[in-house]
Amino acid sequence: QVQLVESGGGLVQPGGSLRLSCAASGFTFSKYTMSWYRQAPGKERELVATITTAGASTEYADSVKGRFIISRDNAASTVNLQMNSLKPEDTAVYYCQRRNFPTDWGQGTQVTVSS
């Protein structure tokens, strides 16, 4: 059974930081490119960041470039998202996902940026 469990969300003030983590199981984690998505109320799910199998290549949405860092630990089967200089528009539920496997998803973790 494929499982993706996101954690680390919370309420932070603008300019603050959070570190999200996604624990994966049920597949050979090191063989898959992983991504973080987010979805705000009334909006479509947005691709935030992607990291290739060995972490050699990363890509970011323009809206988070320079503020967020995606990383992975293949030994621990986890993918992380360090979020810095948070803005209110970063408020969303954040999900991790194997690229090209949209049917496999977790419960997400809520990030709220507000003063």
C-alpha positions as YAML, in Angstrom:
chain: A
units: angstrom
residues:
- id: 1
  name: GLN
  ca: [0.00, 0.00, 0.00]
- id: 2
  name: VAL
  ca: [1.40, 3.35, -1.05]
- id: 3
  name: GLN
  ca: [1.28, 5.83, 1.80]
- id: 4
  name: LEU
  ca: [2.30, 9.48, 1.91]
- id: 5
  name: VAL
  ca: [2.11, 11.24, 5.27]
- id: 6
  name: GLU
  ca: [2.72, 14.99, 5.35]
- id: 7
  name: SER
  ca: [3.54, 16.81, 8.57]
- id: 8
  name: GLY
  ca: [5.07, 20.00, 9.92]
- id: 9
  name: GLY
  ca: [2.44, 22.56, 9.05]
- id: 10
  name: GLY
  ca: [1.12, 25.18, 11.41]
- id: 11
  name: LEU
  ca: [0.38, 28.84, 12.00]
- id: 12
  name: VAL
  ca: [3.23, 31.31, 11.49]
- id: 13
  name: GLN
  ca: [3.60, 35.05, 11.12]
- id: 14
  name: PRO
  ca: [4.67, 36.61, 7.82]
- id: 15
  name: GLY
  ca: [8.42, 36.34, 7.48]
- id: 16
  name: GLY
  ca: [8.55, 33.17, 9.53]
- id: 17
  name: SER
  ca: [9.67, 29.68, 8.58]
- id: 18
  name: LEU
  ca: [8.31, 26.15, 8.59]
- id: 19
  name: ARG
  ca: [9.78, 22.81, 7.63]
- id: 20
  name: LEU
  ca: [7.42, 20.26, 6.10]
- id: 21
  name: SER
  ca: [8.13, 16.57, 5.89]
- id: 22
  name: CYS
  ca: [6.58, 13.76, 3.86]
- id: 23
  name: ALA
  ca: [7.10, 10.16, 4.92]
- id: 24
  name: ALA
  ca: [6.63, 7.68, 2.08]
- id: 25
  name: SER
  ca: [6.12, 3.94, 2.08]
- id: 26
  name: GLY
  ca: [4.84, 1.18, -0.19]
- id: 27
  name: PHE
  ca: [7.23, 1.83, -3.07]
- id: 28
  name: THR
  ca: [10.95, 2.12, -3.77]
- id: 29
  name: PHE
  ca: [11.30, 5.76, -2.80]
- id: 30
  name: SER
  ca: [14.75, 6.34, -4.29]
- id: 31
  name: LYS
  ca: [13.53, 5.51, -7.81]
- id: 32
  name: TYR
  ca: [10.94, 8.28, -8.02]
- id: 33
  name: THR
  ca: [10.97, 11.99, -8.58]
- id: 34
  name: MET
  ca: [8.99, 13.69, -5.82]
- id: 35
  name: SER
  ca: [7.04, 16.93, -5.74]
- id: 36
  name: TRP
  ca: [5.31, 19.23, -3.30]
- id: 37
  name: TYR
  ca: [1.95, 20.72, -4.25]
- id: 38
  name: ARG
  ca: [-0.29, 23.15, -2.46]
- id: 39
  name: GLN
  ca: [-3.95, 24.04, -2.71]
- id: 40
  name: ALA
  ca: [-5.63, 27.13, -1.32]
- id: 41
  name: PRO
  ca: [-9.42, 27.38, -0.93]
- id: 42
  name: GLY
  ca: [-11.12, 27.98, -4.26]
- id: 43
  name: LYS
  ca: [-7.93, 27.48, -6.24]
- id: 44
  name: GLU
  ca: [-6.44, 24.67, -8.25]
- id: 45
  name: ARG
  ca: [-3.65, 22.54, -6.88]
- id: 46
  name: GLU
  ca: [-0.32, 24.22, -7.63]
- id: 47
  name: LEU
  ca: [3.04, 22.56, -8.21]
- id: 48
  name: VAL
  ca: [5.46, 24.13, -5.74]
- id: 49
  name: ALA
  ca: [8.72, 22.19, -6.01]
- id: 50
  name: THR
  ca: [10.18, 19.04, -7.54]
- id: 51
  name: ILE
  ca: [13.28, 17.00, -6.77]
- id: 52
  name: THR
  ca: [14.75, 14.18, -8.85]
- id: 53
  name: THR
  ca: [15.63, 10.75, -7.55]
- id: 54
  name: ALA
  ca: [19.11, 11.47, -6.18]
- id: 55
  name: GLY
  ca: [18.42, 15.12, -5.44]
- id: 56
  name: ALA
  ca: [20.67, 16.31, -8.26]
- id: 57
  name: SER
  ca: [18.02, 18.53, -9.82]
- id: 58
  name: THR
  ca: [15.38, 20.74, -8.24]
- id: 59
  name: GLU
  ca: [12.73, 23.02, -9.69]
- id: 60
  name: TYR
  ca: [10.54, 25.63, -8.05]
- id: 61
  name: ALA
  ca: [7.49, 27.64, -8.89]
- id: 62
  name: ASP
  ca: [8.35, 31.28, -9.51]
- id: 63
  name: SER
  ca: [6.25, 32.28, -6.53]
- id: 64
  name: VAL
  ca: [8.50, 30.41, -4.08]
- id: 65
  name: LYS
  ca: [11.88, 30.53, -5.80]
- id: 66
  name: GLY
  ca: [14.57, 31.78, -3.45]
- id: 67
  name: ARG
  ca: [12.41, 31.19, -0.38]
- id: 68
  name: PHE
  ca: [11.70, 27.45, -0.37]
- id: 69
  name: ILE
  ca: [14.15, 24.54, -0.52]
- id: 70
  name: ILE
  ca: [13.14, 20.98, -1.37]
- id: 71
  name: SER
  ca: [15.33, 18.11, -0.20]
- id: 72
  name: ARG
  ca: [15.10, 14.36, 0.22]
- id: 73
  name: ASP
  ca: [16.55, 11.60, 2.34]
- id: 74
  name: ASN
  ca: [16.32, 8.36, 0.39]
- id: 75
  name: ALA
  ca: [17.54, 6.26, 3.32]
- id: 76
  name: ALA
  ca: [14.62, 7.55, 5.37]
- id: 77
  name: SER
  ca: [12.15, 7.68, 2.46]
- id: 78
  name: THR
  ca: [11.31, 11.30, 3.18]
- id: 79
  name: VAL
  ca: [11.02, 14.46, 1.14]
- id: 80
  name: ASN
  ca: [11.16, 17.82, 2.91]
- id: 81
  name: LEU
  ca: [10.25, 21.40, 2.15]
- id: 82
  name: GLN
  ca: [11.99, 24.18, 4.04]
- id: 83
  name: MET
  ca: [9.85, 27.30, 3.74]
- id: 84
  name: ASN
  ca: [11.41, 30.64, 4.62]
- id: 85
  name: SER
  ca: [10.23, 34.25, 4.42]
- id: 86
  name: LEU
  ca: [6.66, 33.05, 4.41]
- id: 87
  name: LYS
  ca: [3.93, 35.26, 2.98]
- id: 88
  name: PRO
  ca: [0.16, 35.20, 3.51]
- id: 89
  name: GLU
  ca: [-0.25, 33.96, -0.06]
- id: 90
  name: ASP
  ca: [1.64, 30.80, 0.92]
- id: 91
  name: THR
  ca: [-1.37, 29.77, 3.01]
- id: 92
  name: ALA
  ca: [-2.61, 26.42, 1.70]
- id: 93
  name: VAL
  ca: [-2.76, 22.72, 2.34]
- id: 94
  name: TYR
  ca: [0.53, 21.20, 1.23]
- id: 95
  name: TYR
  ca: [0.80, 17.73, -0.29]
- id: 96
  name: CYS
  ca: [3.64, 15.54, -1.50]
- id: 97
  name: GLN
  ca: [3.30, 13.26, -4.50]
- id: 98
  name: ARG
  ca: [5.29, 11.00, -6.79]
- id: 99
  name: ARG
  ca: [5.55, 12.68, -10.16]
- id: 100
  name: ASN
  ca: [3.07, 11.18, -12.63]
- id: 101
  name: PHE
  ca: [1.19, 9.31, -9.89]
- id: 102
  name: PRO
  ca: [-1.70, 11.66, -9.16]
- id: 103
  name: THR
  ca: [-3.86, 8.92, -7.69]
- id: 104
  name: ASP
  ca: [-1.51, 8.49, -4.72]
- id: 105
  name: TRP
  ca: [-1.85, 11.25, -2.17]
- id: 106
  name: GLY
  ca: [-1.78, 11.87, 1.55]
- id: 107
  name: GLN
  ca: [-3.91, 13.91, 3.91]
- id: 108
  name: GLY
  ca: [-1.86, 17.07, 3.45]
- id: 109
  name: THR
  ca: [-0.65, 19.49, 6.09]
- id: 110
  name: GLN
  ca: [-2.11, 22.95, 6.66]
- id: 111
  name: VAL
  ca: [0.14, 25.99, 6.46]
- id: 112
  name: THR
  ca: [-1.35, 29.28, 7.59]
- id: 113
  name: VAL
  ca: [0.63, 32.51, 7.36]
- id: 114
  name: SER
  ca: [-1.08, 35.34, 9.20]
- id: 115
  name: SER
  ca: [-0.35, 38.15, 11.61]
...
